[in-house]
Amino acid sequence: MLNPPGTAPHLFDPWTVRSITLRNRIGVSPMCQYSADDGVANDWHLVHLGSRAVGGAGLIIVEATAVSPEGRISPGCLGLWDEKHIAPLARITSFLKDHGAVPGIQIAHAGRKASTSVPWAGDGRLSEDQGGWTTIAPSAIAFGGRLTQVPQAMTAADILTVQKQFTATAGRALVAGFQWLELHAAHGYLFHEFLSPLANHRTDEYGGSFENRVRLLVETTRAVRAVWPDHLPLAVRISATDWVPGGWDIEQSVALAKLLKAEGVDLVDCSSGGMVPDAVIPVTPGYQVPFAERIRREAGISTAAVGFISEPQQAEDIIANSQADIVLLGRQFLRDPYWPAHAAKALGQKERVAPPLQYTRAW
């Protein structure tokens, strides 16, 4: 919830959304590990995510998890399109809860950016003889760069199928024990492709005007909220701007956030970019925080700030100044699973992050 007037929240204050309380305002951003086999989570995912729970994060969001095999970015991406995916993920959610973190999951469809190799194998398009597959998108426009495959423009039947895949995946996420659900509508993947005029050249009710371009995301959000329990939070990650003239921008993001709030979304996770390979992005520490601040203020919805947040005082200031309700760290958590504990010490609040019993002597 938004902070009451006159209060100054802090990084290590708890935060309650619906029935879920985070022990602090620090979350692990969803980060692809490209380490699954046919979408199935394994010990790598357990240790990767579990160590961040031990390190003190309040929220841990599992990487972009595909709603269908064709929705994966790469053959190594996690999936939740089948019952076989539930038990390995349930093992992870159980561990995260046991160590004080709220388990979240980001569900996604990669659209025209699907069927790529894992990053350490070149991060380029996979042909069918390399294990690749046909991609889909709002329009038959390739992403560009190393992703030269022209996707198939989605039919009305395809759109309905994708919507059903998202709702079914949300149901499996609940069975797997997740308490926080995020829809991925950022970074040039399928929902973002519909939002942006750069990728969406449709002439039907899903293209053209702002109202038409947001239709797929709004409709799917409504359908997911209908199956995701009222007592659990629902978030949406967006790219607040494409960083390209004529593309998606912050003004449209504010308008979208208002629509999403009306559909029962509790938080907008504010990232940016990813729509085209040649966007010029001014990457500096905290460069996306102003998006979270503006959407929070103008749409009246809670937000998460992301992007090159690494220093404890930087994160504390974002929360204390009400620029966002939580901060989600990515790269910094890869470098330091115990960042919350180290941040608490740096801010003179060491007692706010309790060590696991096994680590007490060294904390």
C-alpha positions in Angstrom: 0.0 0.0 0.0 1.1 3.6 -0.5 2.6 5.2 2.6 0.3 7.2 4.8 0.8 11.0 4.6 3.5 12.3 7.0 5.3 9.0 7.4 8.8 8.4 6.2 9.4 4.7 5.4 12.8 3.1 5.5 14.5 0.3 3.7 14.2 -2.2 6.5 10.6 -1.4 7.4 8.1 -4.2 6.7 5.6 -3.6 3.9 2.1 -5.2 3.6 0.3 -5.8 0.3 -3.1 -7.5 0.7 -2.4 -10.4 3.1 1.3 -10.6 2.4 3.9 -8.8 4.5 7.5 -8.4 3.3 10.0 -8.2 6.1 11.8 -5.3 4.3 11.6 -3.3 1.1 14.4 -5.2 -0.6 13.6 -7.7 -3.4 15.5 -9.9 -5.8 14.7 -8.9 -9.3 13.7 -11.8 -11.7 16.9 -12.8 -13.5 17.1 -15.5 -16.1 19.5 -18.3 -15.3 19.2 -20.2 -18.6 19.7 -23.5 -16.6 16.5 -25.4 -16.9 15.9 -28.7 -18.8 12.5 -28.6 -20.6 11.5 -25.8 -18.3 12.1 -27.8 -15.1 13.8 -26.1 -12.2 16.8 -27.9 -10.6 19.3 -27.6 -7.8 20.9 -24.5 -9.4 17.6 -22.6 -9.0 17.2 -23.8 -5.4 20.7 -22.7 -4.4 20.6 -19.4 -6.4 17.3 -18.3 -5.0 17.6 -19.9 -1.6 20.9 -18.1 -0.8 19.2 -14.8 -1.3 16.5 -15.7 1.2 19.2 -16.7 3.7 20.9 -13.3 2.9 17.8 -11.4 4.0 15.8 -10.4 1.0 12.2 -9.7 1.7 10.9 -10.7 -1.7 12.4 -13.1 -4.2 10.9 -13.1 -7.7 11.8 -16.2 -9.8 13.0 -15.5 -13.3 10.8 -15.0 -16.4 8.9 -18.3 -16.4 7.3 -19.3 -19.7 3.6 -20.0 -20.1 4.3 -22.3 -23.1 7.3 -24.0 -24.6 7.2 -21.4 -27.5 7.2 -18.6 -24.9 10.6 -19.4 -23.6 13.5 -17.0 -24.5 15.8 -19.9 -24.8 15.7 -23.7 -24.4 17.3 -23.2 -20.9 14.5 -21.0 -19.5 12.1 -22.0 -16.8 8.6 -23.0 -17.6 5.3 -23.6 -15.8 3.1 -24.8 -18.7 2.9 -28.3 -17.4 2.1 -30.1 -14.1 5.7 -31.5 -14.1 7.0 -28.1 -13.4 5.1 -27.6 -10.1 7.0 -29.9 -7.7 10.5 -28.6 -8.3 9.2 -25.0 -7.9 7.3 -26.0 -4.7 10.6 -27.2 -3.2 12.0 -23.7 -3.8 9.0 -21.8 -2.5 9.0 -23.9 0.7 12.7 -23.1 1.3 12.2 -19.4 0.7 9.3 -19.2 3.1 11.3 -21.2 5.7 14.0 -18.5 5.6 11.7 -15.5 5.8 11.3 -14.4 2.2 8.1 -14.1 0.2 8.3 -16.3 -3.0 7.2 -14.5 -6.2 7.3 -15.6 -9.8 7.3 -13.7 -13.0 5.3 -15.4 -15.8 6.1 -14.5 -19.4 5.9 -15.1 -23.1 9.0 -13.9 -25.1 7.1 -13.3 -28.4 9.5 -12.4 -31.2 12.5 -12.6 -28.9 12.0 -16.3 -28.3 14.0 -19.2 -29.7 17.4 -17.8 -28.9 20.6 -19.5 -27.7 21.7 -19.0 -24.1 23.9 -15.9 -23.6 27.2 -17.8 -23.2 26.5 -19.5 -26.6 26.1 -16.3 -28.5 22.6 -15.1 -27.5 21.4 -15.3 -31.1 18.6 -16.8 -33.0 18.3 -20.6 -33.0 17.3 -22.3 -36.2 15.0 -25.3 -36.2 17.9 -27.7 -36.7 19.5 -26.1 -33.6 16.4 -26.8 -31.6 14.7 -23.5 -32.3 11.0 -22.9 -33.0 8.6 -20.6 -34.8 8.0 -17.3 -33.0 4.8 -15.2 -32.7 4.3 -11.5 -32.2 1.6 -8.9 -32.9 3.1 -8.2 -36.3 5.5 -9.9 -38.6 8.4 -7.7 -37.7 11.8 -9.1 -36.7 13.5 -7.7 -33.5 16.7 -7.1 -35.4 20.4 -7.4 -34.4 21.2 -11.1 -33.9 17.4 -11.9 -33.8 16.7 -11.9 -37.5 13.8 -14.4 -37.5 10.5 -12.8 -38.7 7.7 -13.9 -36.3 4.3 -15.0 -37.4 1.7 -12.3 -36.8 -0.8 -13.6 -34.2 -4.3 -14.5 -35.2 -7.3 -13.9 -33.0 -7.1 -17.6 -32.0 -3.5 -17.2 -31.1 -4.3 -14.3 -28.8 -7.0 -16.3 -27.0 -4.6 -19.2 -26.6 -2.0 -17.0 -25.0 -4.5 -15.5 -22.6 -5.5 -19.0 -21.5 -1.9 -20.0 -21.1 -1.3 -17.1 -18.7 -4.3 -17.9 -16.6 -3.5 -21.6 -16.5 0.1 -20.8 -15.5 -1.1 -18.5 -12.7 -3.1 -21.4 -11.3 -0.1 -23.6 -11.3 2.0 -20.9 -9.6 -0.5 -20.9 -6.8 -0.3 -24.7 -6.4 3.5 -24.4 -6.4 3.3 -22.1 -3.3 4.0 -18.7 -4.8 2.6 -15.7 -2.9 3.4 -13.0 -5.3 2.7 -13.0 -9.1 4.2 -10.7 -11.7 3.2 -10.5 -15.4 6.1 -9.7 -17.6 5.2 -6.8 -19.9 8.6 -5.3 -20.4 11.9 -5.7 -22.2 10.5 -6.3 -25.7 8.7 -9.5 -24.9 5.2 -10.3 -26.1 3.0 -8.0 -24.0 5.5 -5.1 -24.5 5.4 -5.9 -28.3 1.7 -5.2 -28.3 2.1 -2.0 -26.3 4.7 -0.4 -28.5 3.9 1.1 -31.9 7.4 0.0 -32.9 6.4 -3.6 -32.9 2.6 -3.5 -33.2 1.4 -2.6 -36.7 -1.9 -4.3 -36.4 -5.1 -2.9 -37.8 -7.6 -4.8 -35.7 -8.8 -4.2 -32.1 -5.3 -5.0 -30.8 -3.4 -2.4 -32.7 -3.4 1.3 -33.6 -4.7 3.4 -30.8 -3.4 3.3 -27.2 -6.7 1.6 -26.1 -6.2 -1.1 -28.6 -2.5 -1.7 -28.0 -3.0 -2.1 -24.2 -6.0 -4.4 -24.8 -4.1 -7.7 -24.6 -2.3 -6.9 -21.4 -5.4 -5.4 -19.7 -7.6 -8.4 -20.8 -5.0 -10.9 -19.6 -4.5 -9.1 -16.4 -8.3 -9.2 -15.7 -8.4 -12.9 -16.5 -5.4 -13.7 -14.3 -6.7 -11.6 -11.4 -9.9 -13.7 -11.6 -7.9 -16.9 -10.9 -5.2 -15.4 -8.7 -6.6 -15.2 -5.1 -7.8 -11.8 -3.9 -5.6 -12.1 -0.8 -2.4 -12.3 -2.8 -0.5 -9.5 -4.6 -0.4 -9.1 -8.4 2.3 -7.0 -10.1 3.1 -6.1 -13.7 6.6 -5.3 -14.9 6.7 -2.7 -17.7 9.3 -0.9 -19.7 8.3 2.7 -18.9 9.9 3.9 -22.1 11.4 2.4 -25.3 14.0 5.2 -25.3 13.1 5.7 -29.0 11.0 8.5 -30.5 7.6 7.3 -31.6 7.8 4.3 -29.3 6.2 3.5 -25.9 6.9 6.3 -23.4 6.4 7.4 -19.8 3.1 9.2 -20.5 1.6 6.0 -21.9 3.0 4.1 -19.0 1.2 6.3 -16.5 -2.1 5.9 -18.3 -1.5 2.1 -18.5 -0.8 2.0 -14.7 -4.1 3.6 -14.0 -5.9 0.9 -16.1 -3.9 -1.9 -14.4 -4.8 -0.5 -10.9 -8.5 -0.7 -11.8 -8.0 -4.4 -12.8 -6.6 -5.3 -9.3 -2.9 -4.8 -9.9 -1.1 -3.9 -6.7 2.3 -2.8 -8.0 4.0 -1.7 -11.2 7.6 -2.9 -11.5 9.2 0.0 -13.5 12.0 -1.0 -15.9 12.7 0.3 -19.4 14.0 -0.5 -22.9 14.4 -3.8 -24.7 12.1 -3.1 -27.6 14.7 -2.5 -30.3 18.4 -3.4 -30.3 19.7 0.1 -31.1 18.0 2.3 -28.5 20.4 4.7 -26.8 19.8 4.3 -23.1 21.5 6.7 -20.6 22.5 4.0 -18.1 23.6 5.5 -14.8 23.0 4.5 -11.2 19.3 4.7 -10.5 18.5 5.9 -14.0 15.0 4.3 -13.9 14.0 5.5 -10.5 12.3 8.6 -11.9 9.9 6.3 -13.8 8.9 4.6 -10.6 8.4 7.9 -8.8 6.3 9.4 -11.5 4.0 6.4 -12.0 3.6 6.1 -8.2 2.6 9.8 -7.9 0.5 10.2 -11.0 -1.3 6.8 -11.1 -1.6 6.4 -7.4 -0.2 2.9 -7.5 2.7 1.2 -5.6 5.9 0.8 -7.6 9.2 -1.0 -7.6 12.4 0.8 -8.6 15.0 -1.2 -10.5 18.2 -0.6 -12.5 21.7 -0.1 -11.2 20.7 0.2 -7.5 23.7 -1.0 -5.6 24.6 1.2 -2.7 22.8 1.0 0.7 22.3 4.7 1.1 21.0 4.9 -2.5 18.4 2.3 -1.8 17.5 3.9 1.6 17.0 7.3 -0.1 14.7 5.8 -2.8 12.4 4.4 -0.1 12.7 7.3 2.4 11.9 9.8 -0.3 8.8 7.8 -1.5 10.2 7.4 -5.0 9.1 3.8 -4.8 7.7 1.3 -2.3 10.3 -1.4 -2.8 13.7 -1.7 -4.6 14.5 -4.7 -6.7 18.2 -5.5 -7.1 19.6 -7.7 -9.9 23.3 -7.6 -10.6 24.1 -6.5 -7.1 22.4 -9.7 -5.7 24.5 -11.8 -8.2 27.6 -10.2 -6.7 26.4 -10.4 -3.1 23.6 -12.8 -1.9 23.9 -11.2 1.5 23.5 -7.6 0.3 20.6 -6.9 2.8 22.7 -7.9 5.8 25.7 -5.8 4.5 23.4 -2.8 3.7 21.8 -3.0 7.2 25.3 -2.9 8.8 26.3 0.1 6.5 23.2 2.0 7.5 23.7 1.4 11.2 20.8 -1.1 11.4 22.6 -4.4 11.7 19.9 -5.7 14.0 17.2 -5.4 11.3 18.6 -8.5 9.4 18.8 -11.5 11.6 21.2 -14.3 10.6 20.2 -17.9 10.2 21.1 -19.8 13.4 23.9 -21.6 11.5 25.6 -18.3 10.7 25.2 -16.6 14.1 28.8 -16.8 15.1 30.0 -15.1 12.0 27.3 -12.5 11.4 
